[in-house]
Structure formats: structure tokens, C-alpha cells
Amino acid sequence: MTQTEKFDPNSFNLTEAAASHLGNSISRTNALGVRFSVEEATGCSGYTYELDYVSLEHQDDLLFESMGIKVFIDPNSFNFLRGTTVDYVQEGVNEQIKFLNPNVKAVCGCGESFDI
């Protein structure tokens, strides 16, 4: 079974708040959608999340829609992101995208990287 055959778009979700925030950003940039990926951390141990606005689809991207937003994920990153919900949170003057990832075993002290 290939990566794509195991792909289940229901195992990665955006909350309404995240979809609204990302949708506003997409409309300002004329992007096709949003690419989520996981990269090895450079400062702390483990991994970091990456979010990029997509102007060109990669051939191997896993593509689906969540809350009306086109979501692009490369197959290797999907293994780390399976089961994740992405949220957008505003607390006072602070705002951030939060990844609620059930695969994470530990988060570094600064909150920027994680281990699986």
C-alpha cells in the first residue's frame, strides 16, 4: 500500500477559526491554498511545523479541502500530521496558529519544536 492509498483527509482538520484566518490570508495573496509540512528543527531537537501559501501544486502533494480551504501536504509530512487539528487562537493582542497533534510526545521549552 502506498502513502497516498493510506491517506485519509479526515485525519487532518482545520477549525472554523483557522479556516477563516487562512481563508482571509489566501484571498490577499491569491494563493491556491495552504501547504502544511514538518521539517527537522535547527535549534532545538525534534521537528517544527511549516505553513506556506501555495502558488504552485507539487505533483506528489496530498490535496484535499477542509472547511473550504485547499490543504496541501507532502506524503512524508502527513505521517507526522496524521490526526492533527489546526486551530487559530487570539489571546489579547497575541494570535497564533496552534497544531493539536496527538502524535507529539514532547514539546521544547520555547514551544517552537516537538518530538514524535
Backbone as ProteinMPNN parsed JSONL, in Angstrom:
{"seq_chain_A": "MTQTEKFDPNSFNLTEAAASHLGNSISRTNALGVRFSVEEATGCSGYTYELDYVSLEHQDDLLFESMGIKVFIDPNSFNFLRGTTVDYVQEGVNEQIKFLNPNVKAVCGCGESFDI", "coords_chain_A": {"N_chain_A": [[0.851, -1.177, 0.0], [0.642, 2.2, -0.892], [1.805, 5.489, 0.194], [-0.134, 7.392, -0.541], [-2.403, 5.792, -0.837], [-2.928, 5.188, 1.799], [-3.731, 7.581, 2.723], [-5.978, 9.598, 4.407], [-8.17, 12.089, 4.252], [-9.761, 12.912, 6.348], [-8.246, 12.73, 8.589], [-6.875, 15.005, 9.178], [-7.532, 18.218, 10.14], [-9.037, 21.5, 9.983], [-9.999, 24.033, 12.252], [-12.967, 26.109, 12.511], [-12.139, 28.715, 13.105], [-9.427, 28.682, 12.29], [-9.741, 28.127, 9.555], [-11.128, 30.414, 8.707], [-9.237, 32.461, 9.27], [-7.019, 31.601, 7.667], [-8.274, 31.55, 5.176], [-8.797, 34.288, 4.773], [-6.157, 35.205, 4.547], [-5.305, 33.786, 2.286], [-6.957, 34.897, 0.307], [-5.895, 37.463, 0.146], [-3.392, 36.982, -0.898], [-3.74, 35.685, -3.268], [-3.286, 32.959, -3.453], [-3.378, 29.37, -4.084], [-3.987, 27.707, -1.995], [-3.084, 26.289, 1.179], [-0.005, 24.975, 2.31], [0.986, 22.518, 4.512], [3.684, 21.375, 6.405], [6.304, 19.356, 7.866], [9.409, 19.876, 9.304], [12.852, 19.089, 10.081], [14.037, 20.335, 13.156], [16.179, 23.165, 13.608], [17.348, 24.531, 15.77], [16.36, 23.54, 18.347], [15.893, 20.153, 19.495], [14.24, 17.679, 17.491], [11.304, 18.398, 15.627], [9.76, 20.916, 13.494], [6.82, 22.792, 12.639], [5.741, 23.832, 9.426], [4.216, 26.338, 7.478], [2.983, 27.329, 4.458], [1.91, 29.457, 1.817], [0.401, 28.348, -1.12], [1.356, 28.613, -4.422], [1.905, 27.08, -6.528], [1.143, 23.812, -7.263], [2.648, 20.839, -6.053], [3.578, 17.793, -7.633], [3.467, 15.439, -6.065], [1.955, 16.167, -3.884], [-0.455, 15.677, -1.307], [-3.742, 16.407, -1.576], [-6.565, 18.106, -0.397], [-9.749, 19.365, 0.793], [-10.553, 21.349, 3.595], [-12.928, 22.711, 5.552], [-13.51, 24.427, 3.434], [-11.029, 25.319, 2.597], [-8.251, 24.782, 0.522], [-5.984, 22.303, 1.161], [-2.637, 21.366, 1.21], [-0.356, 18.762, 1.558], [2.776, 17.238, 1.898], [3.601, 13.768, 1.318], [5.479, 12.639, 3.214], [5.418, 14.429, 5.392], [2.784, 14.111, 6.125], [2.73, 11.768, 7.589], [3.632, 12.631, 10.084], [1.664, 14.442, 10.709], [-0.765, 13.196, 10.822], [-3.98, 12.918, 12.163], [-4.03, 15.433, 13.246], [-5.38, 18.566, 14.328], [-5.743, 21.826, 13.227], [-5.73, 24.978, 14.668], [-6.74, 28.405, 15.184], [-5.863, 30.9, 17.34], [-6.687, 33.658, 19.366], [-5.453, 35.609, 21.885], [-5.854, 38.193, 23.858], [-3.718, 40.638, 22.668], [-2.219, 38.883, 21.263], [-1.847, 36.434, 18.709], [-2.085, 33.233, 17.16], [-1.305, 30.312, 15.17], [-2.244, 27.129, 16.087], [-1.175, 23.803, 16.515], [-2.789, 20.925, 17.123], [-1.73, 18.117, 17.84], [-1.924, 14.724, 18.076], [0.206, 12.983, 17.95], [2.48, 14.02, 19.073], [5.032, 13.723, 21.442], [6.656, 15.211, 23.136], [7.321, 18.672, 23.817], [9.496, 21.367, 23.119], [10.967, 23.749, 25.444], [10.591, 26.398, 24.508], [8.463, 26.108, 22.9], [8.513, 25.943, 20.159], [9.385, 23.678, 18.798], [9.042, 20.076, 18.467], [8.832, 16.614, 19.55], [8.313, 13.35, 18.237]], "CA_chain_A": [[0.0, 0.0, 0.0], [1.459, 3.407, -0.983], [1.458, 6.589, 1.104], [-1.374, 8.014, -0.978], [-3.504, 4.88, -0.564], [-3.202, 5.259, 3.233], [-4.145, 8.943, 3.004], [-7.37, 9.824, 4.785], [-8.272, 13.521, 4.505], [-10.451, 13.158, 7.609], [-7.315, 12.654, 9.715], [-6.242, 16.315, 9.318], [-8.666, 19.139, 10.108], [-8.936, 22.89, 10.386], [-11.161, 24.539, 12.973], [-13.598, 27.235, 11.82], [-11.289, 29.9, 13.304], [-8.247, 28.533, 11.43], [-10.18, 28.246, 8.159], [-11.439, 31.819, 8.469], [-7.96, 33.198, 9.249], [-6.255, 31.195, 6.492], [-9.025, 31.988, 4.006], [-8.528, 35.719, 4.593], [-4.775, 35.339, 4.067], [-5.264, 33.253, 0.921], [-7.592, 35.853, -0.602], [-4.991, 38.606, -0.014], [-2.178, 36.579, -1.618], [-4.135, 34.983, -4.493], [-2.727, 31.602, -3.413], [-4.301, 28.266, -4.333], [-4.322, 27.115, -0.71], [-2.044, 26.297, 2.203], [0.78, 23.746, 2.439], [1.495, 22.214, 5.848], [4.763, 20.394, 6.364], [7.103, 19.173, 9.073], [10.841, 19.912, 8.996], [13.714, 18.876, 11.235], [14.344, 21.586, 13.841], [17.592, 23.541, 13.549], [17.825, 24.959, 17.084], [16.014, 22.541, 19.356], [15.802, 18.813, 18.912], [12.923, 17.303, 17.011], [10.729, 18.88, 14.385], [8.962, 22.14, 13.522], [5.765, 22.896, 11.641], [5.892, 24.873, 8.411], [2.984, 26.704, 6.802], [3.287, 28.164, 3.299], [0.819, 29.65, 0.88], [0.74, 27.602, -2.326], [1.081, 29.218, -5.724], [2.113, 26.012, -7.494], [0.955, 22.492, -6.662], [3.666, 19.823, -6.324], [2.958, 16.586, -8.17], [3.233, 14.415, -5.039], [1.155, 16.701, -2.779], [-1.768, 15.158, -0.952], [-4.593, 17.592, -1.68], [-7.958, 17.955, -0.006], [-10.331, 20.583, 1.335], [-11.051, 21.329, 4.966], [-13.654, 23.949, 5.847], [-13.449, 25.284, 2.263], [-9.647, 25.697, 2.31], [-7.447, 23.736, -0.1], [-4.849, 21.94, 2.003], [-1.606, 20.586, 0.527], [0.598, 18.158, 2.494], [3.611, 16.231, 1.245], [3.36, 12.465, 1.957], [6.321, 12.406, 4.389], [4.904, 15.239, 6.494], [1.484, 13.597, 6.566], [2.965, 10.771, 8.634], [3.749, 13.358, 11.352], [0.477, 15.279, 10.906], [-1.979, 12.365, 10.885], [-4.781, 13.12, 13.366], [-3.854, 16.803, 13.727], [-6.326, 19.645, 14.099], [-5.095, 23.135, 13.237], [-6.615, 25.998, 15.229], [-6.256, 29.781, 15.216], [-6.231, 31.382, 18.661], [-6.364, 35.032, 19.729], [-5.473, 35.832, 23.333], [-5.449, 39.581, 23.996], [-3.131, 41.146, 21.421], [-1.461, 37.794, 20.645], [-2.582, 35.484, 17.877], [-1.204, 32.189, 16.644], [-1.807, 29.048, 14.656], [-1.885, 26.04, 17.006], [-1.289, 22.448, 15.994], [-3.217, 19.981, 18.144], [-1.222, 16.911, 17.204], [-1.896, 13.623, 19.035], [1.444, 12.22, 17.8], [3.574, 14.696, 19.776], [5.391, 13.138, 22.749], [7.273, 16.25, 23.952], [7.482, 19.985, 23.191], [10.623, 22.067, 23.744], [10.593, 24.818, 26.37], [10.164, 27.609, 23.806], [7.223, 25.778, 22.213], [8.681, 26.02, 18.713], [9.657, 22.378, 18.197], [8.403, 18.942, 19.137], [9.312, 15.265, 19.244], [7.265, 12.348, 17.978]], "C_chain_A": [[0.897, 1.242, 0.0], [0.992, 4.443, 0.03], [0.084, 7.157, 0.748], [-2.568, 7.11, -0.717], [-3.886, 4.897, 0.914], [-3.76, 6.624, 3.639], [-5.632, 9.01, 3.295], [-7.517, 11.299, 5.117], [-9.012, 13.857, 5.796], [-9.511, 13.113, 8.802], [-6.446, 13.908, 9.814], [-7.346, 17.35, 9.143], [-8.265, 20.55, 10.476], [-10.169, 23.229, 11.208], [-11.77, 25.675, 12.152], [-12.728, 28.482, 11.928], [-10.059, 29.851, 12.4], [-8.634, 28.714, 9.968], [-10.49, 29.699, 7.81], [-10.17, 32.65, 8.343], [-7.168, 32.874, 7.984], [-6.954, 31.634, 5.202], [-8.816, 33.468, 3.72], [-7.128, 35.942, 4.036], [-4.651, 34.874, 2.621], [-5.844, 34.272, -0.056], [-6.709, 37.077, -0.841], [-3.762, 38.26, -0.85], [-2.474, 35.931, -2.965], [-3.516, 33.589, -4.584], [-3.817, 30.585, -3.746], [-4.822, 27.677, -3.027], [-3.127, 27.199, 0.215], [-1.34, 24.949, 2.237], [1.266, 23.653, 3.886], [2.585, 21.173, 5.698], [5.472, 20.357, 7.706], [8.553, 19.087, 8.639], [11.627, 19.582, 10.256], [14.083, 20.225, 11.826], [15.834, 21.882, 13.75], [18.138, 23.902, 14.927], [17.6, 23.912, 18.155], [15.971, 21.165, 18.685], [14.38, 18.561, 18.425], [12.554, 17.974, 15.713], [10.005, 20.206, 14.595], [7.896, 22.06, 12.433], [6.107, 24.025, 10.68], [4.526, 25.092, 7.767], [3.366, 27.662, 5.679], [2.04, 28.302, 2.443], [1.263, 29.11, -0.475], [0.363, 28.393, -3.572], [1.224, 28.177, -6.83], [2.024, 24.669, -6.776], [2.114, 21.575, -7.037], [2.962, 18.538, -6.738], [2.622, 15.557, -7.091], [2.426, 14.915, -3.841], [-0.104, 15.869, -2.558], [-2.647, 16.398, -0.875], [-6.005, 17.252, -1.246], [-8.472, 19.289, 0.493], [-10.772, 20.334, 2.762], [-11.674, 22.689, 5.226], [-13.535, 24.942, 4.68], [-12.057, 25.746, 1.874], [-8.944, 24.525, 1.648], [-6.184, 23.541, 0.73], [-3.924, 21.022, 1.209], [-0.651, 20.051, 1.594], [1.448, 17.158, 1.718], [3.46, 14.912, 2.003], [4.218, 12.204, 3.191], [5.826, 13.193, 5.597], [3.586, 14.699, 7.018], [1.641, 12.535, 7.641], [3.073, 11.419, 10.008], [2.457, 14.093, 11.713], [-0.827, 14.495, 11.019], [-2.69, 12.581, 12.226], [-4.754, 14.543, 13.906], [-5.051, 17.683, 13.398], [-5.563, 20.951, 14.208], [-6.119, 24.165, 13.685], [-5.955, 27.364, 15.116], [-6.78, 30.38, 16.509], [-5.798, 32.83, 18.831], [-6.52, 35.169, 21.229], [-4.947, 37.237, 23.579], [-4.933, 40.094, 22.666], [-2.331, 40.073, 20.685], [-2.38, 36.907, 19.819], [-1.594, 34.457, 17.345], [-1.987, 31.028, 16.067], [-1.322, 27.973, 15.628], [-2.129, 24.708, 16.32], [-1.624, 21.53, 17.16], [-2.95, 18.594, 17.58], [-1.112, 15.777, 18.229], [-0.616, 12.784, 18.975], [2.608, 12.787, 18.604], [3.778, 14.081, 21.16], [5.986, 14.176, 23.69], [7.402, 17.523, 23.133], [8.634, 20.676, 23.895], [10.12, 23.221, 24.597], [10.072, 26.063, 25.681], [8.857, 27.362, 23.048], [7.313, 25.778, 20.712], [8.949, 24.661, 18.057], [9.07, 21.266, 19.054], [9.089, 17.649, 18.743], [8.123, 14.343, 19.078], [7.751, 11.018, 18.51]], "O_chain_A": [[1.82, 1.329, 0.81], [-0.067, 4.302, 0.643], [-0.754, 7.374, 1.623], [-3.65, 7.606, -0.405], [-5.043, 4.649, 1.253], [-4.209, 6.8, 4.772], [-6.448, 8.529, 2.509], [-7.038, 11.735, 6.164], [-8.9, 14.979, 6.29], [-9.924, 13.423, 9.92], [-5.398, 13.885, 10.46], [-8.026, 17.364, 8.117], [-7.284, 20.771, 11.186], [-11.267, 22.765, 10.899], [-11.151, 26.15, 11.2], [-12.589, 29.226, 10.958], [-9.686, 30.863, 11.807], [-7.924, 29.386, 9.22], [-10.145, 30.159, 6.721], [-10.038, 33.452, 7.419], [-6.697, 33.784, 7.302], [-6.295, 32.044, 4.247], [-8.673, 33.865, 2.564], [-6.936, 36.776, 3.151], [-3.962, 35.508, 1.822], [-5.283, 34.488, -1.13], [-6.763, 37.672, -1.918], [-3.153, 39.148, -1.448], [-1.549, 35.656, -3.729], [-3.252, 33.099, -5.682], [-5.009, 30.888, -3.7], [-5.958, 27.208, -2.959], [-2.264, 28.064, 0.062], [-1.988, 23.903, 2.199], [1.876, 24.585, 4.412], [2.432, 20.204, 4.955], [5.264, 21.215, 8.564], [8.898, 18.332, 7.73], [11.134, 19.769, 11.368], [14.405, 21.159, 11.092], [16.659, 20.97, 13.807], [19.295, 23.601, 15.22], [18.546, 23.452, 18.795], [16.009, 21.052, 17.46], [13.432, 19.178, 18.911], [13.379, 18.107, 14.809], [9.677, 20.576, 15.723], [8.053, 21.351, 11.439], [6.687, 25.039, 11.07], [3.775, 24.143, 7.542], [3.999, 28.689, 5.924], [1.223, 27.385, 2.355], [2.375, 29.387, -0.924], [-0.789, 28.788, -3.754], [0.723, 28.369, -7.938], [2.738, 24.423, -5.805], [2.522, 21.532, -8.198], [1.875, 18.233, -6.248], [1.602, 14.875, -7.188], [2.23, 14.172, -2.88], [-0.735, 15.415, -3.512], [-2.312, 17.346, -0.165], [-6.574, 16.245, -1.667], [-7.706, 20.247, 0.603], [-11.289, 19.27, 3.1], [-10.995, 23.711, 5.124], [-13.466, 26.152, 4.9], [-11.911, 26.498, 0.91], [-9.02, 23.399, 2.138], [-5.423, 24.479, 0.969], [-4.362, 20.036, 0.616], [-0.187, 20.812, 2.444], [0.921, 16.332, 0.972], [3.216, 14.926, 3.21], [3.728, 11.596, 4.143], [5.817, 12.671, 6.711], [3.294, 14.808, 8.208], [0.783, 12.409, 8.515], [2.652, 10.826, 11.0], [2.188, 14.338, 12.89], [-1.879, 15.077, 11.283], [-2.084, 12.444, 13.289], [-5.389, 14.83, 14.921], [-5.655, 17.563, 12.332], [-4.82, 21.165, 15.167], [-7.23, 24.225, 13.159], [-4.736, 27.457, 14.968], [-7.986, 30.377, 16.758], [-4.674, 33.192, 18.483], [-7.582, 34.884, 21.782], [-3.739, 37.466, 23.519], [-5.621, 40.0, 21.65], [-1.818, 40.327, 19.596], [-3.531, 36.664, 20.181], [-0.424, 34.761, 17.11], [-3.145, 30.787, 16.41], [-0.137, 27.911, 15.954], [-3.137, 24.507, 15.643], [-0.823, 21.377, 18.082], [-3.804, 17.982, 16.94], [-0.3, 15.856, 19.151], [-0.38, 11.961, 19.859], [3.616, 12.107, 18.796], [2.837, 13.938, 21.941], [5.848, 14.056, 24.908], [7.572, 17.474, 21.915], [8.754, 20.596, 25.118], [8.963, 23.624, 24.476], [9.188, 26.731, 26.218], [8.215, 28.313, 22.601], [6.294, 25.628, 20.037], [8.751, 24.525, 16.85], [8.661, 21.478, 20.196], [9.82, 17.583, 17.754], [7.072, 14.53, 19.692], [7.042, 10.017, 18.409]]}, "name": "protein", "num_of_chains": 1, "seq": "MTQTEKFDPNSFNLTEAAASHLGNSISRTNALGVRFSVEEATGCSGYTYELDYVSLEHQDDLLFESMGIKVFIDPNSFNFLRGTTVDYVQEGVNEQIKFLNPNVKAVCGCGESFDI"}
